[in-house]
Amino acid sequence: MNGYPTTSVGDLCNLGARAVWAAVRHPRSFDGGLVLHDWMKDMTVRYGSGNVFLNLLVMRLLLVTDRDLSRHILADYPSSTGYVAGTLKRRAMSSLAPQALTIADDAPWRQLRPFNERVLCTGRPHEFQRTFLAHVRRAFAAQLSSIDDVRDRMGRAMLSIVFGDGVAPDHLADDIRVLFGLVQNPLARLLRGAAERPRVDRLYAGLRQAWQRSDAQAQVSLLAIARSANAGEAEDTLLQQIPHWMFTFSGSGADLLARGLTMIGSRPDVLARVRTELAAAGPLDQPASVDGLRFLEACLLESARLFPPVTRTFHRAMVDDGRVPAGAEILQVFSLTQRDGAADPTANQFRPDRWLSSANQAEAAYPNLFLSGARKCPGRDLILFVAKSAASVTLAETGRIARSDVLARDPVPFSFPERRVQFTSS
């Protein structure tokens, strides 16, 4: 079953030719991500398989677009007898946090996953929800002016949620954004990684200081839960879980919020419906009111489906299980399944109602929005609550909206048009 086709050197040349042609024809709007996406999709069509080995000369990657195989890979915890983090992912994350949950497997994963779930209150409302809501409302009380402003506000809220009020130095928000930029960009990591080592050292010095201060000040924060949930792991191991919590807010969480706000603001009918829901929700400084914003949440999820804040993931097969050969490096590109027009004719349309089904058919159709199976994102519930809290303040109280003309109608473009987003008063 694992005899998947392999692309040729000619296919790789075709990719290069496509990129050059697109750059020449449309220099101002050139989208390398779209070129790569279309090429990978065409490879699955050309070879008649949803799973294709991409021969990139320096390495081979098994591109997985088949949803059944994708679920199979993610179903169980990372294990030396199954699937672990891919080599590219492991190298990237090890530059910042070599003991992070995202690249752990076997016994370390089984120890760290419950710890992360306890801190983030996976699958249920967070026990500090009320305090976290106050932090978010304070951070977003003033009108937004740009997407960078969204990121700054989420960074501000993150510091209070993760560490507690006044515990962590402000520079940690900028540090984590820069360092995760290197994690996600191998070329930047190669060129700037050594120069940024002092920033890594400064980050961990700040984390150790915050860890010690949180104990003395008994803060209501993720860090306070982390200290109480510690079941004997080394302090360095626990500290290396914190960078991913931080980035979930100020990085991918900020993108989730910004894209959701822009999709809502670009569609007058959607904006009116969201505001009607907000008006009927009850006091928005109460967690129960925010929890009940189902249509607003559906808009955020649909925006994330169209424009994933996290675009891909890498795994490695440790054994041949009959579906993937041992040693295979695996690439899953979420847009290939979340924008598959052949499987779903509405894939390139903004349809938030798809997330309101009582059977939650969208979760089944798009399982990788927050990953799935044993590896499902443990922070999903918390980051959605934070994003809904920030969006409710922005749309119901500050009167500020984000909009982009290119998102006003379907089909929406492949890449989020960040440079064409405007923030206006409504």
MORAFEN-V433344 format. One record per residue. PHI is phi as a letter, one per 20 degrees, with the letter a starting at -180 (none if undefined). Layout:
phi
PHI
PHI
This chain:
phi
none
d
e
f
f
c
f
d
f
f
f
f
f
f
f
f
f
f
f
f
f
f
f
f
f
c
f
e
d
g
c
f
f
f
g
f
g
f
f
f
f
f
f
f
f
g
e
m
b
f
c
c
f
e
e
d
m
f
a
d
c
e
f
d
d
f
f
f
f
f
f
g
f
e
f
d
f
g
b
f
d
b
c
c
f
f
g
f
f
f
f
f
f
f
f
d
b
f
d
f
g
f
c
e
b
l
g
g
f
f
e
e
f
f
f
f
f
f
f
e
l
g
n
b
g
f
f
d
g
f
f
f
f
f
f
f
f
f
f
d
f
e
f
f
c
a
f
f
f
g
f
f
f
f
f
f
f
g
g
f
f
f
d
o
f
m
e
e
f
f
f
f
f
f
f
f
f
f
f
f
f
f
g
e
c
f
f
f
f
f
e
d
g
f
f
e
g
g
f
f
f
f
g
f
f
f
f
f
f
f
g
f
f
f
f
f
d
l
f
e
a
f
f
f
f
g
f
f
e
f
d
o
f
f
g
f
f
f
f
f
e
f
g
f
f
f
f
g
e
e
d
f
f
f
f
g
f
f
f
f
g
f
f
f
f
e
c
g
f
f
g
f
f
f
f
f
f
f
f
e
f
o
g
e
e
d
g
f
f
f
g
e
e
f
f
g
f
f
f
f
f
f
f
f
f
f
c
f
f
d
e
b
b
c
c
c
e
e
c
e
d
n
d
c
f
g
n
f
e
d
c
d
d
f
f
f
e
e
c
e
f
f
e
b
f
e
g
d
d
e
c
f
f
f
e
d
f
f
e
l
f
f
f
f
f
c
f
d
g
c
m
b
m
f
e
g
g
f
e
g
f
f
f
f
f
f
f
f
f
f
f
f
f
f
e
e
d
e
m
d
c
d
b
b
g
f
d
f
b
e
f
e
f
f
d
f
e
g
f
d
e
c
d
c
e
d
